[in-house]
Amino acid sequence: MTPNHTKQLDQNYIMHTYGRYDVALARGKGVVAYDEEGKKYIDVSSGIGVNCLGYCDEGWVAAVTKQAQTIQHMSNYFYSEQAGTLAEKLCTLTGMSKICFGNSGAEANECAIKIARKYSFDKYGAERNEIITLCNSFHGRTVTTLSATGQDVFHNYFFPFTEGFSYVEAGDIDVLKNAVSGKTCAVMLELIQGEGGVNILDKDYVAVLFDFCQSQDILVIVDEVQTGVGRTGKLFACENYGVKPDLMTVAKGIGGGLPMGICLCGEKLSGVMTPSTHGSTFGANPVVCAGANYVLDTVANEEFLARVREKGDYLERKLRELPQVKGVRRMGLMVGIEIDGDAHEIAVKCVENGLLIITAKDVLRMLPPLIITKEEIDEAITILKTTLEECTTHETSFEA
């Protein structure tokens, strides 16, 4: 199949809900991808943080293949060893009590919202159902998770949106406290706002927020969809902040490339959901769980995580050496790069030059596979440097 044919199929038959780069990827291995014409790319986006072990890790492929040859799907009416094993690992590693399986970050967040509201319904009555989220947050694209997202740009077209959400600016605890009322059941936040621009929340603010919510029996939901599974140099970003949420959502990297969303809850909430209160046909799919078990066995290792932190430090140092880089927002291998110029236009040019990179608001965003080497980081920096110089030269010529 030719690249033009692939693009034509897309344009003819797939809804245009994404503005695509002009590339048809055909295969990949590790941090490197190739398009249908054989052109090589260094991928520092990893499918928006999904391919945490890179493309086609051999152990992951073997685990998924073995399970696909055993039993590929079963109804949730039956017990699954792969799902049970994964649940045990996650609860043991996080200190949480129970988990619920879905297929995406949005599903995981929907589940957390339902648990928070049911907990308050059971304990305080139906009126205590409101959830506070932060401005610049992003929690998904279903109608309810769009409602939870604190960005006006997403609050359009799909009216009526789900009620019961309000938004406050991050960083000011008094603003949050003033937003709380007798109807507030939960606060929902990302510790690093990925889609919002790689905004890293202040640790003191987070600590006070947790203490205040605990004193009011207001649940704290932490969305770790993008920050989880080693991305920040710890297994979960919560560990960098020294906090334990009532509810935590995980997706993206946990499946290693297959769709999975998970909602974890603490002991206080372990009995809130009962049969028929929630479900997902494909949740806990054994093939996906087999991949996730392999991912956890690989990533939940202090030596592995230490290397992530070391490579993150190295990447930041190399980025700060580039004169066009105004600032770097980073934790582990979750990176936002402040630059002069239009981030989207620069990202498009990076892709043309062989670097798969993405954006978040007005910053370039890197979410490289956690297994990236320093040599591959150097290669990525070289392409970025060349691209930034080309863009600067172009702008100078245009202005002249």
matplotlib code that plots the C-alpha trace (Angstrom):
import matplotlib.pyplot as plt

x = [0.0, 1.3, 1.3, -1.1, -3.5, -3.5, -4.1, -6.9, -8.6, -8.4, -9.8, -12.6, -13.8, -12.6, -14.2, -11.9, -11.7, -7.9, -5.6, -3.0, 0.7, 1.5, 2.9, 1.6, 3.5, 4.1, 6.3, 8.4, 11.0, 12.0, 12.1, 12.3, 9.4, 9.3, 6.7, 5.4, 8.2, 10.9, 11.8, 13.1, 11.7, 12.8, 9.6, 9.5, 5.7, 5.1, 1.6, 0.8, 2.5, 1.1, 4.1, 6.0, 8.3, 8.6, 7.4, 7.1, 9.1, 9.9, 8.7, 5.5, 4.8, 5.4, 3.1, 0.3, 0.7, 0.7, -2.6, -4.1, -3.4, -5.0, -8.2, -8.7, -11.8, -14.3, -17.3, -16.9, -19.3, -16.3, -13.1, -9.9, -6.4, -4.7, -7.1, -6.8, -3.1, -2.9, -5.3, -3.3, -0.1, -1.6, -3.2, 0.0, 2.2, -0.1, -1.6, -5.1, -7.9, -9.9, -9.8, -12.3, -11.3, -12.2, -10.6, -9.5, -8.6, -12.1, -13.7, -11.5, -12.5, -16.2, -15.9, -14.1, -16.8, -19.6, -17.9, -17.4, -21.0, -22.4, -20.2, -21.7, -25.2, -25.0, -23.6, -25.0, -27.9, -28.5, -27.7, -24.0, -22.9, -20.7, -17.1, -14.4, -11.8, -8.9, -8.7, -6.6, -7.4, -8.2, -10.1, -11.5, -13.8, -17.1, -19.8, -19.3, -15.4, -15.6, -17.8, -15.1, -12.4, -11.6, -11.1, -13.7, -12.6, -14.1, -17.5, -19.2, -21.4, -22.5, -25.1, -26.5, -23.3, -23.4, -24.1, -22.3, -18.8, -17.1, -13.6, -10.9, -7.5, -4.7, -2.3, -4.5, -5.8, -8.1, -9.9, -10.4, -11.7, -14.1, -15.5, -16.4, -20.0, -22.2, -22.9, -19.2, -18.4, -14.9, -12.0, -10.5, -7.1, -4.0, -0.7, 0.8, -1.7, -0.5, -2.9, -3.2, 0.5, 2.6, 1.8, 3.3, 1.3, 3.1, 3.8, 2.8, -0.5, -1.2, -0.4, -2.7, -5.4, -5.3, -5.4, -8.3, -10.3, -9.7, -10.9, -14.2, -14.7, -14.3, -12.8, -9.7, -9.5, -6.1, -6.1, -2.8, -3.8, -0.8, 1.5, 1.3, 3.3, 6.8, 6.3, 7.4, 10.3, 8.1, 5.6, 2.8, 3.2, 1.4, 4.7, 6.6, 4.1, 3.9, 0.1, -2.4, -5.7, -9.1, -9.4, -6.8, -7.2, -4.7, -4.6, -2.2, 1.1, -0.4, -1.4, 1.9, 0.0, -3.3, -6.4, -6.9, -8.3, -8.3, -9.9, -8.4, -9.9, -8.9, -10.3, -13.0, -14.5, -14.0, -17.6, -19.3, -19.9, -22.1, -23.2, -24.8, -23.6, -20.8, -19.4, -17.5, -17.8, -14.1, -12.8, -10.3, -9.7, -7.2, -4.9, -4.7, -4.2, -1.4, 0.4, -0.2, 1.2, 4.4, 4.5, 4.2, 6.7, 9.2, 8.5, 7.7, 11.4, 13.5, 16.5, 14.3, 12.7, 16.0, 17.1, 14.0, 14.9, 18.5, 17.5, 14.9, 17.7, 19.9, 17.2, 16.4, 20.1, 20.4, 17.2, 18.4, 21.5, 19.4, 19.2, 15.6, 14.4, 13.0, 12.1, 11.6, 8.7, 9.6, 9.1, 10.8, 10.3, 7.2, 8.5, 7.1, 9.4, 8.8, 9.9, 9.7, 7.4, 4.3, 4.6, 2.3, 4.2, 7.5, 6.2, 5.1, 8.6, 10.1, 8.1, 9.3, 12.8, 12.4, 11.3, 7.8, 6.9, 3.6, 2.3, 0.3, -1.2, 1.8, 4.6, 6.3, 5.7, 7.9, 6.6, 9.4, 9.3, 10.8, 13.4, 14.9, 18.7, 21.0, 22.2, 18.6, 18.0, 21.1, 19.6, 16.3, 18.0, 20.0, 16.8, 15.1, 18.1, 18.2, 14.4, 14.5, 17.4, 15.5, 12.4, 14.3, 16.1, 12.7, 11.2, 14.2, 14.0, 10.3, 10.6, 13.4]
y = [0.0, 3.5, 6.5, 8.3, 5.4, 5.2, 8.9, 8.7, 5.9, 8.1, 11.1, 9.2, 7.0, 8.3, 11.2, 14.1, 14.5, 14.8, 17.1, 14.6, 15.1, 14.2, 10.8, 7.2, 5.1, 1.5, -0.1, 0.6, -0.8, 0.8, 4.6, 4.5, 4.4, 4.2, 5.4, 3.6, 5.0, 3.7, 7.1, 6.9, 8.9, 9.3, 9.2, 11.4, 11.3, 7.5, 7.7, 10.5, 8.6, 5.2, 3.2, 3.5, 0.6, 1.9, 0.0, -3.8, -4.6, -8.3, -9.3, -7.4, -8.9, -12.4, -11.8, -10.5, -13.1, -16.0, -14.7, -14.1, -17.8, -18.9, -16.9, -13.5, -12.3, -13.3, -11.8, -10.1, -12.6, -15.0, -14.8, -13.9, -14.8, -12.0, -9.4, -10.7, -10.7, -7.2, -5.9, -7.5, -5.9, -2.4, -2.5, -3.8, -1.2, 1.8, 0.8, 1.2, -1.3, -2.1, -1.4, -1.2, -1.9, 0.1, 0.9, 4.6, 7.5, 9.0, 5.8, 5.6, 9.2, 8.5, 5.6, 7.8, 10.5, 7.9, 6.5, 9.9, 10.8, 7.5, 7.7, 11.1, 10.0, 7.0, 9.0, 12.5, 12.3, 13.2, 16.9, 16.5, 15.8, 18.6, 18.2, 21.0, 20.7, 23.0, 25.5, 24.1, 20.5, 17.8, 14.7, 13.2, 13.6, 12.0, 14.5, 14.1, 14.2, 17.2, 18.8, 18.0, 19.6, 23.1, 24.6, 26.8, 25.7, 22.2, 23.6, 24.0, 22.2, 19.2, 20.8, 20.1, 19.2, 17.2, 19.4, 19.5, 20.7, 24.0, 25.2, 27.1, 28.4, 26.1, 27.3, 29.4, 27.3, 30.1, 30.2, 26.5, 26.7, 29.4, 27.3, 24.5, 24.3, 21.8, 20.3, 19.5, 15.8, 15.8, 17.7, 16.3, 17.2, 16.3, 16.8, 17.8, 19.2, 17.5, 18.8, 22.1, 22.9, 20.6, 22.7, 21.2, 21.8, 23.2, 20.6, 22.8, 23.6, 20.0, 19.0, 21.7, 20.7, 17.1, 18.0, 20.4, 17.9, 15.1, 17.4, 18.0, 14.4, 15.7, 13.0, 13.7, 12.2, 12.3, 11.8, 9.9, 9.1, 10.8, 11.0, 7.4, 4.2, 5.7, 8.8, 11.2, 9.1, 7.4, 4.7, 7.3, 11.1, 11.0, 9.5, 12.7, 14.7, 12.3, 12.1, 9.2, 10.1, 8.5, 7.7, 7.5, 6.9, 5.3, 4.7, 5.4, 3.7, 0.9, -1.2, -0.6, 0.1, -1.7, 0.2, 0.1, 2.4, 1.7, 3.4, 2.6, 3.4, 3.4, 1.2, 3.8, 3.4, -0.3, -1.2, 1.7, 0.1, -3.0, -5.2, -3.3, 0.1, 0.1, -2.0, -2.2, -5.1, -4.9, -3.9, -6.4, -8.0, -10.7, -9.9, -6.3, -7.4, -9.7, -6.7, -4.5, -7.2, -7.2, -3.4, -3.3, -6.1, -4.0, -0.4, -1.0, -1.4, 1.2, 0.8, 1.3, 4.4, 5.8, 5.6, 7.4, 10.2, 10.3, 10.5, 13.2, 15.3, 14.7, 15.6, 18.9, 19.8, 19.3, 21.3, 24.2, 24.4, 25.4, 29.2, 29.1, 27.3, 29.8, 27.3, 23.7, 22.3, 18.8, 15.9, 12.6, 12.2, 14.4, 17.6, 20.9, 23.1, 26.9, 28.3, 31.4, 30.9, 28.8, 25.4, 23.6, 24.9, 23.9, 20.5, 20.0, 20.9, 18.6, 15.7, 16.6, 16.4, 13.0, 13.8, 12.8, 15.4, 16.9, 20.1, 21.2, 24.7, 26.9, 24.5, 21.6, 18.4, 15.4, 12.1, 9.8, 6.0, 5.3, 3.1, 5.9, 6.0, 9.0, 8.5, 8.6, 11.7, 13.3, 12.4, 13.9, 17.1, 17.4, 17.3, 19.8, 22.1, 22.0, 22.6, 25.5, 27.1, 26.6, 28.2, 31.1, 31.7, 31.5, 34.1, 36.4, 36.2, 36.8, 39.9, 41.2]
z = [0.0, -0.9, 1.5, -0.9, -0.9, 2.9, 3.2, 0.7, 2.6, 5.7, 4.0, 2.3, 5.2, 8.6, 10.4, 10.5, 14.3, 14.2, 12.3, 11.2, 10.4, 6.8, 7.7, 7.3, 9.8, 8.9, 11.6, 14.6, 17.0, 20.3, 19.9, 16.1, 13.6, 9.9, 7.4, 4.4, 2.3, 4.7, 6.2, 9.8, 12.7, 16.3, 18.3, 21.4, 21.6, 22.1, 20.9, 23.4, 26.2, 25.4, 24.1, 27.4, 26.4, 22.8, 19.7, 19.8, 23.0, 22.5, 26.0, 25.7, 22.3, 23.6, 26.6, 24.4, 21.7, 24.3, 25.8, 22.3, 21.6, 24.8, 25.2, 23.6, 25.4, 28.0, 29.6, 33.0, 34.3, 34.6, 36.5, 34.7, 36.0, 34.0, 35.4, 39.0, 38.8, 37.4, 40.1, 42.9, 41.5, 41.2, 44.7, 46.2, 44.5, 45.3, 48.6, 47.1, 47.8, 44.7, 41.0, 38.1, 34.5, 31.4, 28.1, 28.2, 30.5, 29.9, 31.0, 34.1, 34.9, 34.4, 36.9, 39.4, 39.1, 39.6, 42.7, 44.2, 43.7, 44.9, 48.0, 48.9, 47.8, 50.2, 53.1, 52.7, 50.2, 46.6, 46.8, 47.7, 44.1, 42.9, 41.8, 41.6, 38.9, 37.9, 35.1, 32.2, 33.2, 30.7, 31.7, 28.5, 25.6, 26.7, 27.5, 31.3, 31.2, 28.9, 31.5, 34.1, 31.9, 32.9, 29.5, 27.9, 24.4, 25.1, 26.4, 23.1, 20.5, 22.7, 24.9, 27.4, 29.3, 32.4, 35.4, 38.7, 37.9, 38.7, 38.0, 40.0, 39.1, 40.3, 43.0, 45.3, 48.1, 49.3, 46.0, 46.2, 49.8, 48.8, 46.0, 48.3, 49.5, 51.3, 47.9, 47.1, 47.0, 45.4, 43.9, 40.7, 39.5, 37.4, 39.3, 35.9, 33.4, 30.3, 27.6, 29.5, 28.7, 31.0, 34.0, 37.2, 40.4, 43.4, 46.1, 49.0, 47.3, 46.7, 50.3, 51.7, 49.3, 50.4, 54.1, 53.6, 51.6, 54.1, 56.9, 55.0, 53.8, 50.3, 48.1, 46.0, 42.6, 40.9, 37.2, 36.4, 32.9, 31.4, 34.5, 35.6, 34.9, 35.4, 33.2, 36.0, 37.3, 40.0, 39.3, 39.8, 40.1, 43.5, 44.9, 43.9, 46.0, 49.0, 48.8, 48.5, 46.7, 47.5, 43.8, 41.1, 37.3, 35.1, 31.3, 28.4, 29.4, 31.5, 28.5, 26.6, 23.4, 23.9, 25.2, 29.0, 31.6, 35.3, 38.3, 41.7, 45.1, 48.7, 51.4, 52.3, 48.9, 48.3, 48.8, 47.1, 43.8, 43.6, 40.8, 37.9, 39.1, 36.5, 33.8, 30.5, 27.9, 27.0, 30.5, 31.9, 28.4, 29.1, 26.2, 27.3, 30.9, 29.8, 28.2, 31.3, 33.6, 31.5, 31.6, 35.4, 35.9, 33.8, 35.0, 38.7, 39.4, 41.2, 38.9, 35.8, 37.4, 38.5, 34.8, 33.8, 36.2, 35.0, 31.4, 32.2, 33.8, 30.7, 28.3, 30.2, 30.2, 26.4, 25.8, 27.8, 25.7, 22.7, 22.4, 21.1, 24.2, 26.7, 29.4, 30.2, 32.4, 33.3, 35.7, 34.7, 31.0, 30.8, 29.2, 28.0, 26.0, 25.9, 22.6, 20.5, 17.6, 16.8, 18.5, 16.1, 13.0, 14.6, 15.4, 11.8, 10.7, 13.2, 11.8, 8.3, 9.6, 11.3, 14.8, 16.0, 18.6, 19.8, 21.4, 24.4, 24.1, 23.2, 24.1, 22.4, 24.3, 24.7, 26.1, 24.9, 25.5, 29.0, 27.4, 25.3, 25.4, 25.8, 22.3, 21.0, 23.1, 21.4, 18.0, 18.9, 20.1, 16.9, 14.8, 17.1, 17.0, 13.2, 13.0, 15.4, 13.4, 10.2, 11.7, 13.1, 9.7, 7.9, 10.3, 10.0, 6.2, 6.2, 8.5, 6.3]

ax = plt.figure().add_subplot(projection="3d")
ax.plot(x, y, z, "-o")
ax.set_aspect("equal")
plt.show()
